């Protein structure tokens, strides 16, 4: 399965809990639950930021201006966990596509909802961070890294 297909499969799962992590100009990362997410017709990840003044909005602006990476974390109740390394591509704040997505938000979240920006992100890498997978990767990449008590 291709990277975009894998990500789309994960994000379309109704049990997916998605968070976004982006660092600001001070280098401090900020984490926030993604209110609404999707995949556009070109395979780009879309995350909807509802609040104009949120810290994650400020950090995403910084990320697009200075070509900084943004992480998405997807977790599931069964313990599966994935990190997507992305690069901001575009911030939709006006126009026909934005209007359509704004109307979607109004229907989904209610008439009192705002939509600040629809962030379009290009996925660069998908890493499974489920414990079993991370442990397997650690053993393959660092075979001599272990606790001393495991030598006995």
C-alpha positions in Angstrom: 0.0 0.0 0.0 1.3 3.5 -0.9 2.0 6.1 1.8 -1.1 8.2 0.8 -3.3 5.2 0.8 -2.1 4.0 4.2 -2.7 7.5 5.7 -6.1 7.8 4.2 -7.0 4.3 5.5 -5.9 5.4 9.1 -7.6 8.8 9.0 -10.9 7.5 7.7 -11.2 5.1 10.6 -14.0 6.4 12.9 -12.0 5.5 16.0 -9.0 7.5 14.9 -8.1 10.2 17.5 -5.9 12.7 15.7 -3.7 15.4 17.3 -1.4 17.9 15.7 2.0 19.0 17.0 3.8 22.1 15.8 6.6 24.2 17.2 6.5 27.9 17.4 9.2 30.6 17.0 10.4 29.9 20.6 10.9 26.2 19.7 8.3 25.1 22.1 6.0 22.4 20.6 2.3 22.7 21.0 -0.2 19.8 20.8 -3.9 20.0 20.1 -6.7 17.7 19.2 -7.7 18.0 15.5 -11.3 19.2 15.3 -11.9 17.9 11.8 -9.6 16.2 9.3 -9.7 14.8 5.8 -7.9 14.0 2.6 -8.3 16.2 -0.4 -8.6 15.0 -4.0 -4.8 15.3 -4.5 -4.1 13.2 -1.4 -3.1 16.0 0.8 -4.1 15.9 4.5 -6.5 18.6 5.6 -6.8 19.7 9.2 -9.4 22.3 10.2 -8.5 24.9 12.8 -11.6 26.6 14.2 -10.0 29.3 16.3 -8.0 32.2 14.8 -6.0 33.0 18.0 -5.2 29.4 19.1 -1.6 28.6 19.9 -1.6 25.8 17.3 -2.8 28.3 14.7 0.1 30.5 15.5 2.6 27.6 15.3 1.1 26.4 12.0 1.6 29.9 10.5 5.2 29.8 11.7 5.6 26.3 10.3 4.5 27.3 6.8 6.5 30.6 6.8 9.7 28.9 7.8 9.3 25.5 6.3 9.1 23.6 9.6 7.7 20.1 9.9 4.4 19.4 11.5 3.5 16.1 13.2 0.1 14.4 13.3 -0.4 11.7 15.8 -3.1 9.1 15.2 -4.1 6.8 18.1 -6.7 4.1 18.5 -8.4 2.5 21.5 -6.8 -0.8 20.7 -3.3 0.7 21.4 -2.2 1.3 17.8 -0.3 4.5 17.4 1.1 6.3 14.3 3.0 9.5 13.6 2.8 11.3 10.3 5.6 13.7 9.5 4.2 16.5 7.3 5.2 19.7 5.6 2.6 22.5 5.4 1.6 23.1 1.8 -1.2 25.7 1.9 -3.5 27.6 4.3 -7.0 28.1 3.0 -8.6 31.2 4.5 -10.9 32.4 1.7 -12.3 31.4 -1.7 -14.8 28.8 -3.0 -13.1 25.8 -1.5 -12.8 27.5 1.9 -16.5 28.5 1.7 -17.5 24.9 1.0 -15.5 23.6 4.0 -16.8 26.4 6.2 -20.4 25.3 5.4 -19.4 21.7 6.3 -18.2 22.9 9.7 -21.4 24.8 10.3 -23.5 21.7 9.6 -21.2 19.4 11.7 -20.5 21.7 14.7 -23.4 24.1 14.7 -24.2 27.6 13.5 -22.0 29.3 16.2 -18.9 27.6 14.8 -16.0 29.5 13.3 -13.5 28.2 10.8 -10.1 30.0 10.8 -8.1 27.9 8.4 -8.0 24.7 6.5 -4.4 23.6 6.6 -3.2 21.4 3.7 -0.3 19.2 4.6 2.0 17.0 2.5 2.8 13.7 4.2 6.5 12.8 4.1 6.7 9.8 6.4 4.5 7.5 8.4 5.9 5.8 11.5 4.0 3.2 13.5 4.7 3.8 17.2 2.6 0.9 18.5 4.8 -0.6 21.3 5.3 -3.9 19.5 6.4 -2.2 16.3 8.6 0.3 18.1 10.3 -2.5 20.1 10.9 -4.5 16.9 12.3 -1.5 15.1 14.6 -0.7 18.1 16.0 -4.3 18.1 16.7 -4.1 14.4 18.2 -0.7 14.3 20.1 -0.9 17.7 20.8 -4.6 18.4 23.3 -3.7 21.1 21.1 -1.3 23.0 19.5 -3.1 25.9 19.2 -3.1 29.7 22.0 -4.9 31.4 19.6 -7.2 33.3 18.6 -8.7 29.9 22.2 -10.1 29.5 21.7 -12.6 32.3 
